[in-house]
Structure formats: structure tokens, C-alpha cells
């Protein structure tokens, strides 16, 4: 969205510069009394464009840490549970809040059969990751969805990303908010 605004505003700057050099006596240019007012207006519009592009790139840098969507699915017994992640790819059970230093027993849901699943758990701003190998032979198939029991422990509160890999290839990332 911000990138579109930035390009539109930059196009306006281009239009003014083109009009200034190609048609200096046009009706568009007659609105500017002096060269200084023209350059001031163009520079202010250019600053707005740069601001829009900056907002776009800032929003893009925050995207990998946006909390994953929460959705509902029926469980094996027909009861409804909440999950966070991406439906049709990978998700974890999210029926209760995740708290620090408490083991969080959940199910990892996968919609495809995989051979070797690895979870990389990273806290926002942390360069080190903890790795957890998940054994697929524990998977419980349930109408096209594979449920793998997993226990995760988060040492600190904040945003945590769980990257899910199959034989080194990324499947999905789940971002959760861990409470104190």
C-alpha cells in the first residue's frame, strides 16, 4: 500500500519536472510565482514519496514477525479447537495461552506426509535458535491431517517464531506471542 502511494507521489514529481523543463509557460507552471516556490513544492512532494517508501520497507521488515492467523478446526472426536499457523500447510493447537517456562503440550498439524520434520524456535531479536527434531512416526493421521504431539518450552516472554522444515526445506513459519 505504501509503495503504491510512494510511486504515485513520485509520478507527480516527475510530471512537475517534465512540465517545468518542456512546458515552462504552461498553466501548470503558472501557479508557481518563482523558481524557489517550484523547487520547494517539488522537494516537499519528494519527501512525502520517500516517507511512503520508508513506511513500506519498515512494514515489510516487520512481516516475518506478524502473529500467525488463528482458525478453527474439528478435532478427531468432532469437537472444535483453535489453531494458529497456515491452514492447509502447518499449524499448532492454540486452545490456551502460551506462558514462559511452562511446557506447552500441543499438536503440530501438517496437511502433507513428510519424512523428517525439524522445528527451529527463535525469539524476536535473538540470533540463536533452538532446534527440535520431531519424529513423524508419532503422527496420527486424521482425514488428511497429520497430528504430531509436540512439547515446546519458551524461556522468555515475547514473540517467538517456529520455523518448520522437512529435510532442510522450509514448510511454514508460525509466530506466537508468549505471555509471562
C-alpha positions as CSV (number, residue, x, y, z in Angstrom):
1,X,0.0,0.0,0.0
2,X,2.7,2.5,1.0
3,X,4.8,1.5,-2.1
4,X,1.8,2.4,-4.3
5,X,1.5,5.8,-2.6
6,X,5.2,6.3,-3.0
7,X,5.1,5.6,-6.7
8,X,2.1,7.8,-7.3
9,X,3.6,10.7,-5.5
10,X,6.9,10.1,-7.3
11,X,5.0,10.2,-10.6
12,X,3.6,13.6,-9.6
13,X,7.2,14.8,-9.0
14,X,8.1,13.5,-12.4
15,X,5.1,15.2,-14.0
16,X,6.1,18.6,-12.4
17,X,9.7,18.3,-13.5
18,X,8.7,17.3,-17.1
19,X,6.3,20.2,-17.2
20,X,8.9,22.6,-15.9
21,X,11.5,21.8,-18.4
22,X,9.3,21.0,-21.5
23,X,6.4,23.5,-21.0
24,X,7.7,26.3,-18.7
25,X,4.8,28.7,-19.8
26,X,2.0,26.1,-19.3
27,X,-1.0,26.6,-17.0
28,X,0.5,24.1,-14.6
29,X,3.7,26.1,-14.2
30,X,2.0,29.5,-14.0
31,X,0.8,28.6,-10.5
32,X,4.4,28.9,-9.2
33,X,5.4,32.5,-8.8
34,X,9.1,31.9,-8.5
35,X,11.6,29.1,-9.2
36,X,12.1,28.9,-5.5
37,X,8.4,28.1,-4.8
38,X,8.6,25.4,-7.6
39,X,11.6,23.7,-6.2
40,X,10.3,23.9,-2.6
41,X,7.0,22.3,-3.7
42,X,8.7,19.5,-5.6
43,X,11.2,18.8,-2.8
44,X,8.3,18.6,-0.3
45,X,6.4,16.2,-2.5
46,X,9.6,14.2,-3.0
47,X,10.0,14.0,0.8
48,X,6.4,12.6,1.1
49,X,7.3,10.0,-1.5
50,X,10.5,9.0,0.4
51,X,8.4,8.7,3.6
52,X,5.9,6.4,1.9
53,X,8.7,4.2,0.6
54,X,10.3,4.1,4.1
55,X,7.0,3.1,5.6
56,X,6.7,0.3,3.0
57,X,10.1,-1.1,3.8
58,X,9.6,-0.8,7.5
59,X,6.3,-2.7,7.3
60,X,8.0,-5.4,5.1
61,X,10.7,-5.8,7.7
62,X,8.1,-6.5,10.4
63,X,6.2,-9.0,8.3
64,X,8.1,-12.2,9.4
65,X,7.1,-11.4,13.0
66,X,3.4,-10.8,12.5
67,X,1.4,-13.2,14.6
68,X,0.0,-16.1,12.7
69,X,-3.7,-16.3,12.0
70,X,-5.9,-18.2,14.3
71,X,-8.5,-20.6,12.9
72,X,-10.9,-23.3,14.0
73,X,-10.9,-27.0,13.1
74,X,-12.8,-30.0,14.2
75,X,-10.8,-32.4,16.3
76,X,-10.7,-36.2,15.9
77,X,-13.7,-36.5,18.3
78,X,-15.7,-33.8,16.5
79,X,-15.0,-31.1,19.0
80,X,-13.8,-27.7,17.7
81,X,-10.2,-26.5,18.6
82,X,-8.3,-23.3,17.8
83,X,-5.1,-23.5,15.8
84,X,-2.5,-20.9,14.8
85,X,-0.5,-21.1,11.6
86,X,-1.5,-21.5,8.0
87,X,-4.4,-23.8,7.1
88,X,-3.6,-26.5,4.6
89,X,0.2,-26.2,5.4
90,X,1.2,-26.3,9.1
91,X,-0.3,-25.2,12.4
92,X,-0.2,-25.8,16.1
93,X,-3.0,-26.2,18.6
94,X,-3.8,-22.9,20.3
95,X,-6.6,-23.6,22.8
96,X,-4.8,-21.9,25.6
97,X,-2.3,-19.1,26.1
98,X,1.4,-20.0,25.9
99,X,3.3,-19.0,29.1
100,X,7.1,-18.8,29.8
101,X,9.0,-21.6,31.4
102,X,6.0,-23.9,31.3
103,X,6.0,-26.9,28.9
104,X,3.4,-26.2,26.2
105,X,1.9,-29.6,25.1
106,X,0.4,-29.2,21.6
107,X,-0.2,-30.9,18.3
108,X,1.7,-29.9,15.2
109,X,-0.8,-30.3,12.3
110,X,0.6,-31.0,8.8
111,X,-1.5,-31.4,5.7
112,X,1.1,-33.5,3.8
113,X,3.0,-36.5,4.8
114,X,6.7,-35.7,5.5
115,X,9.7,-37.8,6.3
116,X,11.9,-35.7,8.7
117,X,10.4,-32.7,10.4
118,X,12.6,-30.2,12.3
119,X,11.4,-27.2,14.3
120,X,13.6,-24.1,14.7
121,X,12.4,-21.9,17.5
122,X,13.6,-18.3,17.5
123,X,12.8,-15.4,19.7
124,X,12.4,-12.0,18.1
125,X,15.7,-10.2,18.1
126,X,17.6,-13.4,19.0
127,X,20.2,-14.7,16.6
128,X,20.4,-18.2,18.3
129,X,17.8,-20.8,17.6
130,X,16.9,-23.9,19.4
131,X,16.3,-26.9,17.3
132,X,13.9,-29.7,17.9
133,X,13.6,-32.8,15.8
134,X,10.1,-34.1,15.6
135,X,9.5,-37.8,14.8
136,X,7.0,-38.3,12.1
137,X,6.3,-41.9,13.1
138,X,4.4,-40.3,16.1
139,X,2.0,-38.7,13.6
140,X,-1.7,-39.6,13.9
141,X,-3.4,-39.4,10.5
142,X,-6.9,-37.9,10.7
143,X,-8.8,-37.3,7.5
144,X,-5.8,-35.9,5.5
145,X,-4.3,-34.0,8.5
146,X,-1.3,-35.4,10.4
147,X,-1.2,-34.6,14.1
148,X,2.2,-34.8,15.7
149,X,2.4,-34.4,19.5
150,X,5.0,-31.7,20.4
151,X,6.1,-30.2,23.7
152,X,7.6,-26.7,23.5
153,X,9.1,-24.6,26.3
154,X,9.7,-20.9,25.9
155,X,12.2,-19.4,28.4
156,X,11.2,-15.7,27.9
157,X,8.0,-13.7,27.0
158,X,7.7,-12.1,23.6
159,X,7.2,-13.1,20.0
160,X,8.6,-16.4,19.0
161,X,8.8,-17.9,15.5
162,X,8.6,-21.6,15.0
163,X,10.1,-22.5,11.6
164,X,9.0,-25.9,10.3
165,X,11.4,-27.8,8.0
166,X,11.2,-31.1,6.1
167,X,14.6,-32.4,5.4
168,X,16.0,-28.9,5.4
169,X,13.3,-27.4,3.1
170,X,11.0,-24.8,4.8
171,X,7.4,-25.8,5.1
172,X,5.9,-22.9,7.1
173,X,6.6,-20.5,9.9
174,X,4.3,-19.9,12.9
175,X,4.6,-16.8,15.0
176,X,3.2,-17.0,18.6
177,X,3.0,-14.5,21.4
178,X,4.3,-15.9,24.7
179,X,2.9,-14.4,27.9
180,X,4.7,-14.1,31.2
